[in-house]
Amino acid sequence: MSKPLRKAVLPVAGLGTRFLPATKATAKEMLPVVDKPLIQYAIEEARAAGIEQFCMVTGRGKTALVEHFDVAFELEATLRERGKTAELEVLRDTQVEPGSIVTVRQQVPLGLGHAIWCARAFIGNDPFAILLPDDLVLADKPCLSQLADVYRDTGGNVVAVTEVPREQTNRYGILRTGKDDGRRVEILGLVEKPASKDAPSNLSIIGRYVLMPEVITYLGRMERGAGGEVQLTDGMARLIGKQPFHGLRYEGQRFDCGDKIGFLEAQIAYALKRPEMADAVRAFLTRYTDQPDFVVSAISREAV
Ligand code: G1P
């Protein structure tokens, strides 16, 4: 029987430079998709998969991430006074068990592998999940729950994978694949951000992982990989052959919210999933697509 999966690490130390100026004074993980910050989607997905303990690997200027999951006493008192029960209900989802979130600092930006290594005391000897909050996965069964099922079945490492266009392999961790049943694929090798001509496949890792604690030993060697950084992918590659290692073609749609277009697409997709908004969103989308000069004519109408 494999050890239960109860811990998750959330690397949130990144500067979010792609979203400046929005991220000048706020954490990029606090950017909302519709009305919920990215970090909350990640925590909710983790809880749904049975995670009980969280470690955020933070950096300077990230205090809002911790505040977000705290009790907001004054705000709640004011809402209660004003009888705003729906709003109070919304806040309930931001409350976690006391003591279930810890933070560690990544003092220097040495890469994702280094960020995970910073959480080593939290991880101890237990299996753990990693969620990169930039990656949102819209799915009937949450992506991490799908991975957790495979972990329970194989007792080893599992990462979420998806096919990417050949010319984009240099943005991702890429798999060298073994036995493949169309859903679950055995991993024989991993390369971080290879040029398309060197990529062993076009199957890429997205930001959901279930890993065994032994990966920390390899990350601790601080070997520099792609981009001069300590790469999680390189640490994971060392486990291959020693422990089961699988990729799961998850069911769902992934949005890269670290990218402006991906982020905008996520807004639309998540809004369309909300019954109270879907019709209005569909109506304005039709207006924009059927009448490309809609905005311009609206502005000139106002100017008159
Ligand atoms: C990281 C990982 C990469 C993975 C990607 C998924 O890259 O290093 O292996 O494919 O996340 O989003 P980053 O996006 O931090 O450059």
Residues whose N, C-alpha, C, O or C-beta is under 5 A from the ligand:
A	BS01	G1P	L112 R171 Y172 G173 I205 I206 G207 T233
